[in-house]
Amino acid sequence: MDISAVDLWQRYQEWLYFHSGLGLYLDISRMRFDDAFVAKMQPEFERAFVQMAELERGAIANPDENRMVGHYWLRNPDLAPTPELKQDIIQTLEAIEAFVAKVHSGEIHPPNQPKFTDVLSIGIGGSALGPEFVAEALEPDQAPMKIHFIDNSDPTGIDKVVKSLEDRLSSTLVIIISKSGGTPETRNGMLEIEYAFTQRNLNFAQQAIAITGVDSNLDRHAKSQGWLATFPMEDWVGGRTSELSAVGLLPAALQGIDIREMLAGAKEMDIATRTPNLKDNPAALLALSWYFAGNGRGEKDMVVLPYKDSLLLFSRYLQQLVMESLGKEKDLDGNIVYQGIAVYGNKGSTDQHAYVQQLREGVPNFFMTLIEVLEDRQGPSMEIEPNVTCGDYLSGFLMGTRAALFENGRDSITLTIPQVNPRTVGALIALYERAVGLYAFLVNINAYHQPGVEAGKKAAASILALQKQVLAVLHQETAPLSLEAIAAKAGASDQIEIVYKILRHLAANDRGVVLQGDFAKPSSLTAMISAS
Ligand SMILES: O=P(O)(O)OC[C@H]1O[C@](O)(CO)[C@@H](O)[C@@H]1O
C-alpha cells in the first residue's frame, strides 16, 4: 500500500479512536489493512462480542478448569452473576482499605516497632508482574511504604533483597501472594524469608499476610500460624488478570496508590470495550490489528515501546497476559493450531539505540505498539535548545520511529494517554485484558488456562525427586562411582545427562558431593560424598 501524506492524514482521522473521559487515543492508521479485510472480520467480531457478553454474564469460559472468568466484575461488582459474589467483591475491597488504613496509622504494627516501613511482596507470574508494573508506574514520591519484590527461586536475588532491607526487616510487612497456594518459587521465597526472620529473632507470623485461594495450602498455613491477615483470591480470577483483585490492590494501596482510581479507570475502559461496534471499541481495534499483523496465527511479534520510563514494566506485564493467554497448542475444538503472539519491548527512546536497527531494516517479523504519554513531567521544563525541551525530544523520537518504520513497510499502533496516573494505568490494564479476550474468541482458543506451564512444573518436580535418589545412592557408597553407575543404581539409566547436571550443581555448591575427572568429558567423571 503506497499512500500519500494527504491520504495518510485522512486514514489517521478515519481510524482514530478517542476516549474523552480518559483522554486516551488509539491510532491504528499505520496498520496497512484494507476495507476488504475489515469487512471479512466484521462477522467474526460480531460473534466475539456475543461470546464476550456471555463470559461477562458468568458463562464457563474456562472449560478445562470449569471456571467462570470474572475479572470484569472486580471493577463493577453489579455485574457479578450472583448477589453473593457481588458482596464478596465489595467486602474484599473494604477489607483491603481497612487493613491498609490500620497499617498506615500504626494501629497494626510489627512487634517492637511503631509502624511498618516496607512491604516485601513474594509471588511469581500473575502474582508478581501486575504489582511490579504498577509499583514502577505509580509509586508516589512520598510513598508511606516502600515496596520490594521476590519473584524467583534465585538465592542470590533473595539475598540481595534481604540485604537491601537488612535494618528494616523488623518493620517489613511480608505479603505472600499465590492463587494456588502451592507454587514452589513462592513457597521457597517464603521459607527463605521466614528463615531470615528467625535468624534475627524476628517473629515472621506477626509480620506476614497472605493473598491466596480460600482453603489453599497457603491459606491454611497462614491461618494455623496466626499470620496478621489473609485476603482471598477468587477462583474466577486468573493469575494474569488479577491486578485489580486483592493481588494488585493490596500492595498498591500500601504504597499509597489510589486504588479506587485504578478501578474507576478500568471500569471506564470496560464500558468502552463492551461496545459491540468495531470502530468504537478500542480493544476490538487492537484485536483487529493483531489479527491483521499476524494473519490470525501470530506470524508477527508484538513489540511494545512505551516512551516513558515509568511504564518500563508494561511490556513484561503484557508478555504474560498475551503469551500465557494466547499461546496454545489446540483450539477449542481440539484442532492443533499452535497459536500465540510473542511480546517483547522495554522503552523508547532507549531501545532505539539497541534493537530498533533490526526492526527498521532487518527481518520484518513484528508490528510495533508505541505508547505515548502527553504530559512530559509535572511542572515546567528547561530548554535544551531554544524552544526545545527534553520531552520534545522524546516526543520527536517516538514520531520519528513511527515514520521511519512505516516508510520501510513496518506497521505500528500508537496508544496515547494524557498522563501516567492510577486511572490511566487501570484503563491500560482493562484495555489489554479485553483485547486478549476478544482476540482469543476470534482465533477460537481458551485464553484462560495454561496447560503448557504445568508440563514444566511436573518435569522440575521429577528432577528434584531424582536428586534425592542420587544422593541416597551416593550415601550408600564409599568409593567413587561413575555417572553411569549412579544413574543405574538410581533407576534412571535413561536420565544420565540429568544425573550429571544434578551432581555438577551439587558439587558447585558445597553440598557434600565431589566430582572428579576430566570436566570436558563428562563421561569420565566419578562422584562421591566428600569426607568432611
Ligand atoms: O498465583 P500462583 O498460583 O502462585 O501462580 C503463579 C503463576 O503461575 C502460573 O500458574 C503459571 O505457572 C501463572 O498462570 C500464575 O500467574
The ligand as an ORCA input file, in Angstrom:
! r2SCAN-3c Opt
* xyz 0 1
  O      -0.580    -17.445     41.949
  P       0.059    -18.777     41.771
  O      -0.915    -19.888     41.925
  O       1.234    -18.936     42.693
  O       0.571    -18.877     40.302
  C       1.533    -18.001     39.792
  C       1.590    -18.090     38.300
  O       1.877    -19.406     37.894
  C       1.117    -19.746     36.753
  O       0.120    -20.617     37.148
  C       1.940    -20.387     35.715
  O       2.801    -21.297     36.279
  C       0.550    -18.424     36.286
  O      -0.543    -18.583     35.497
  C       0.326    -17.759     37.580
  O       0.119    -16.392     37.426
*
